[in-house]
Each structure stands twice: as C-alpha cells, then as structure tokens.
Amino acid sequence: MSLLITIVVFAGIAWLWFRSRHHNAVQEEKTPGTYRAILSEKVTYYQKLTEVDKAKFEKRMDEFLADVHIEGVGTEITDVDRVLIASGAIIPIFGFPDWKYKNLTNIILYPDTFDQEFQFEGENRNILGMVGSGYMNGQMLLSRAALLKGFSGSAGEGNTAIHEFVHLLDKSDGDTDGIPTNFMERAYVVPWLKMMHQEMHRIAAGKSDFNPYGLTNEAEFLAVAAEYFFEKPDQLKHKHPELYEALSKVFGQDPATGTAFEIG
C-alpha cells in the first residue's frame, strides 16, 4: 500500500510540474510571439522603444492582462483587442514602474459606439469609451471600432484607450479634475492650470489644433492632451513646447525620443 501511495504522490508531483512547464511554455510562446508581433505591427509607441524597454513593456502588459478581466458584449475578444487595450493601459504609466490600476477590475468591449444606456444598436450612439462610476465603479467600457482606429495610421492625435486610462490615472487621487496630483509635484499645479486654461481659451477661439472635446472640462482637457502627447509627440513638442514639457513631467516620459524616466 505504501508503495502505491508513493507512486501516486510522485505521479501527482510530475503532473503538476508538467502542467507548470506547459503553462509557462504557452505564456512564453504567447507573449513574445503572438503579442509581440501585434505590438510591432500596430503600436507605434512600442516600435520606438529600445529592446530593453520593449521587454519591460511586454512584461507590464502581461501583468495587466493577468490582473484585469476583459469581456466582450456582442463580440468575441481577440488577441489584437487584448494587446491594444493593454497597450492603452501601459503607455501612460510606463514612467511609473510600480503603478497598478487598483481602481479597475473589468473592461467591457463593445463592437462599436454605444449610448448612455450602453446600447450599441440604434440611434444616438456617440460614446467611444467611458470610465464607470457609481454602481459601475471599477469598470471601463470601450468601443472596438474606436480602439482599433486609435492605433491605426489614420488616428491622428486621438486614441480612445489612452484617453480613458488617463481618466483612471486622474481619478486615482480621488478627483477626476485634470490635476493628477499623484503624479504632479505641488509646485507644478498652478503653472499646469494656467497652461491648461490658456489652451482651452485658444480652442474656444478656434486657434488651437487640440481636439475641441478638451473644452468640456479640465479632466477632458488632460485626457485629450495626453492623447496628443503620446500619439503625435514630435508635433506637440514643436507646436506646444511648454505643454509638452509639462506633460513630460506629469508622465515621466519623453515619447518623442521613446524614453521613460521611471519617476514613480
């Protein structure tokens, strides 16, 4: 009987070891293979990174996907969806090596734009993405059409995924107000507010190349500015050097050169 027990125990250990090795092999094959190919093809930000930083980006993306549940409504989730959502999450926080989205547990992906009732069919569907509040706290809703466009060559200065994840960063200090105090030194708050309101006045006067949606409020201005900062860094640096410098301090990054300062 003791021999039988010993055999069973060793068989169990061998099975667990094999499963662990197999799981790790799948993960190794999945992330550096499938995911890396998607990153290399579709994520310009990733393409600018050094090989060392690419490996860091992949690791943080993998950790994000392990922590946050992604589900589809009216659509199946693909590897491209996962990679682009995770990229939208990691890009704004790449300068904060220890940052985790503790205020996010679930992402719901819709096939297209949706309305205030979360319907993606019919009229009045103009929402590209949103961060949930109240009973939807901890949730993020995204349109796949907007997600794909944000990482396409025709996106311009816009990226819905980055926009929504910047809202989460802004919200992490308790207020979604366009002043991410968790990432901004106190001395920079007043200058940032001044620059923000100056550019909002230019938008209102039709003298700015910023997305007019940034006029909605300070929180939306920060999110719109962050899209511009990460999607068209060279253009922002050339046309708005002071804003570029301010955002570089906020996010701990210089995306025009593909570098992060890791200030967190």
C-alpha positions in Angstrom: 0.0 0.0 0.0 2.8 2.4 0.9 4.4 1.8 -2.5 1.2 2.6 -4.2 0.8 5.8 -2.2 4.4 6.8 -3.1 3.8 6.2 -6.8 0.6 8.2 -6.7 2.3 11.1 -4.9 5.2 11.1 -7.4 2.8 10.9 -10.3 0.9 13.9 -8.9 4.1 15.9 -8.5 5.2 15.0 -12.0 1.8 16.1 -13.4 1.9 19.4 -11.6 5.5 20.0 -12.8 4.5 19.2 -16.4 1.4 21.4 -16.2 3.5 24.3 -14.8 6.1 23.9 -17.5 3.4 23.6 -20.2 1.6 26.7 -18.9 4.9 28.7 -18.8 5.7 27.5 -22.3 2.3 28.6 -23.5 2.8 32.0 -21.9 6.4 32.3 -23.3 5.1 31.5 -26.7 2.0 33.7 -26.5 3.5 36.9 -25.3 6.9 37.2 -27.1 5.4 35.5 -30.2 1.8 36.4 -30.9 1.6 39.5 -28.8 5.0 40.9 -29.8 4.1 40.6 -33.5 0.9 42.6 -32.9 2.8 45.2 -30.9 5.4 45.5 -33.6 2.8 45.9 -36.3 0.2 48.1 -34.6 1.7 50.1 -31.7 3.9 53.0 -32.8 4.8 53.8 -29.2 6.2 50.3 -28.7 8.2 50.5 -32.0 10.2 53.5 -30.7 11.3 51.7 -27.6 14.8 50.2 -27.1 14.9 46.4 -27.0 15.3 46.5 -23.2 12.2 48.8 -22.8 10.3 46.6 -25.2 10.8 43.7 -22.9 9.7 45.8 -19.9 6.6 46.9 -21.9 5.7 43.3 -22.7 6.2 42.2 -19.1 3.9 45.0 -17.8 1.3 44.3 -20.5 1.3 40.6 -19.4 0.8 41.6 -15.8 -2.0 44.0 -16.7 -3.8 41.2 -18.7 -3.4 38.9 -15.7 -5.0 41.4 -13.3 -7.9 42.8 -15.3 -10.7 40.9 -16.8 -11.7 41.8 -20.4 -15.1 40.7 -21.8 -17.0 41.4 -25.0 -20.6 42.3 -25.4 -21.9 41.3 -28.8 -18.3 40.4 -29.9 -15.6 37.9 -29.2 -12.3 39.2 -27.7 -9.3 38.7 -29.9 -5.6 38.8 -29.3 -5.5 42.2 -31.1 -8.1 43.5 -28.7 -6.1 42.4 -25.7 -2.8 43.8 -26.9 -4.3 47.2 -27.9 -6.3 47.5 -24.6 -3.2 46.6 -22.6 -1.1 49.0 -24.6 -3.5 51.8 -24.0 -3.1 51.0 -20.3 0.7 50.7 -20.1 1.6 53.7 -22.3 0.5 56.4 -19.8 2.1 54.6 -16.8 5.3 53.4 -18.4 7.2 56.1 -16.4 5.8 54.7 -13.2 7.4 51.2 -12.8 5.3 50.1 -9.8 1.9 51.5 -10.8 -1.1 49.3 -10.9 -4.7 50.2 -11.8 -6.2 49.5 -8.5 -9.4 51.3 -9.5 -10.0 48.9 -12.4 -11.2 45.3 -12.3 -13.1 44.8 -15.6 -13.1 46.1 -19.2 -16.2 45.7 -21.4 -15.6 45.9 -25.1 -18.5 46.8 -27.4 -18.3 46.3 -31.2 -19.0 49.9 -31.9 -20.1 53.2 -30.3 -22.7 53.0 -27.6 -25.3 55.2 -25.9 -25.9 56.3 -22.3 -27.9 53.1 -21.8 -25.0 51.0 -23.0 -26.8 50.0 -26.2 -24.7 49.6 -29.4 -27.6 49.5 -31.8 -30.0 52.2 -32.9 -29.6 56.0 -32.8 -27.8 58.4 -30.5 -24.7 56.1 -30.2 -21.8 58.6 -29.8 -19.8 57.2 -26.9 -16.4 55.8 -27.7 -15.4 54.9 -24.2 -16.0 55.7 -20.6 -14.8 55.0 -17.1 -17.6 53.7 -14.8 -18.7 55.4 -11.7 -21.3 54.6 -9.0 -22.6 51.1 -9.5 -20.2 50.8 -12.5 -17.2 51.8 -10.4 -14.1 49.7 -11.4 -15.4 49.1 -14.9 -14.3 50.6 -18.2 -16.3 50.5 -21.4 -14.6 50.7 -24.8 -15.7 50.7 -28.4 -13.7 48.2 -30.5 -14.1 50.5 -33.6 -12.6 53.4 -31.6 -9.9 51.1 -30.1 -8.7 49.9 -33.5 -8.9 53.4 -35.0 -6.8 54.8 -32.1 -3.9 52.5 -33.0 -4.3 52.9 -36.8 -2.3 55.1 -39.2 -5.4 57.4 -39.7 -5.8 58.1 -36.0 -4.2 61.5 -36.0 -3.9 62.8 -32.4 -6.6 60.6 -31.0 -6.5 57.3 -29.1 -9.6 56.4 -27.1 -7.9 53.7 -25.0 -5.2 56.1 -23.8 -7.8 58.8 -23.2 -9.8 56.5 -20.8 -6.8 55.2 -19.0 -5.6 58.7 -18.3 -9.0 59.4 -16.8 -8.3 56.5 -14.4 -4.9 58.0 -13.5 -6.6 61.3 -12.9 -9.2 59.6 -10.8 -6.7 57.8 -8.6 -6.2 60.7 -6.3 -10.0 60.8 -5.6 -10.9 63.6 -8.0 -11.2 63.5 -11.8 -10.3 67.1 -12.3 -7.5 67.3 -14.8 -4.9 67.7 -12.0 -3.2 64.3 -11.4 -1.7 65.1 -8.0 -0.4 61.5 -7.6 2.0 62.3 -10.5 2.5 66.0 -10.3 4.7 67.9 -7.9 2.8 70.6 -6.0 4.9 73.3 -7.5 3.7 72.4 -11.0 0.0 72.5 -10.2 -0.6 76.3 -10.7 1.6 76.5 -13.9 -0.3 73.5 -15.3 -3.7 75.0 -14.6 -2.5 78.3 -16.2 -1.3 76.5 -19.4 -4.4 74.3 -19.5 -6.8 77.3 -19.3 -4.8 79.2 -21.8 -5.0 76.4 -24.3 -8.7 75.9 -23.6 -9.3 79.6 -24.5 -7.4 79.0 -27.7 -9.6 76.1 -28.5 -12.7 78.2 -27.9 -11.4 80.9 -30.2 -10.6 78.4 -32.9 -6.9 79.0 -32.7 -5.8 75.6 -31.4 -5.1 72.2 -33.1 -6.3 70.4 -29.9 -9.4 68.3 -30.1 -12.3 70.7 -29.2 -13.6 68.0 -26.8 -10.9 69.2 -24.5 -13.2 72.3 -23.8 -15.6 70.1 -22.0 -13.8 70.4 -18.7 -10.3 70.2 -17.2 -10.4 66.4 -16.9 -11.2 66.0 -20.6 -8.5 68.5 -21.5 -5.9 66.4 -19.7 -7.1 63.2 -21.4 -7.1 64.9 -24.9 -3.7 66.5 -24.2 -2.4 63.0 -23.2 -3.7 61.5 -26.5 -1.8 64.2 -28.4 1.3 63.8 -26.2 1.6 60.0 -26.9 0.2 59.8 -30.4 1.9 62.9 -32.0 4.8 63.7 -29.6 7.0 65.4 -32.2 4.1 67.6 -33.4 3.1 68.6 -29.9 6.7 69.3 -28.9 7.1 71.6 -31.9 3.8 73.4 -31.7 3.3 73.5 -27.9 6.8 73.1 -26.2 5.6 74.3 -22.8 2.7 71.9 -22.7 4.9 69.1 -23.9 7.4 69.8 -21.1 4.6 69.9 -18.5 3.2 66.6 -19.7 6.6 65.0 -19.8 7.0 65.8 -16.1 3.5 64.5 -15.4 4.0 61.2 -17.1 7.8 60.8 -16.6 8.3 60.3 -20.3 9.7 61.8 -23.5 7.7 59.9 -26.1 9.3 61.9 -28.9 12.6 60.0 -28.2 10.9 56.9 -26.9 12.3 57.2 -23.4 10.8 57.0 -19.9 12.4 58.5 -16.7 10.7 56.0 -14.3 10.0 58.6 -11.7 7.4 56.6 -9.7 
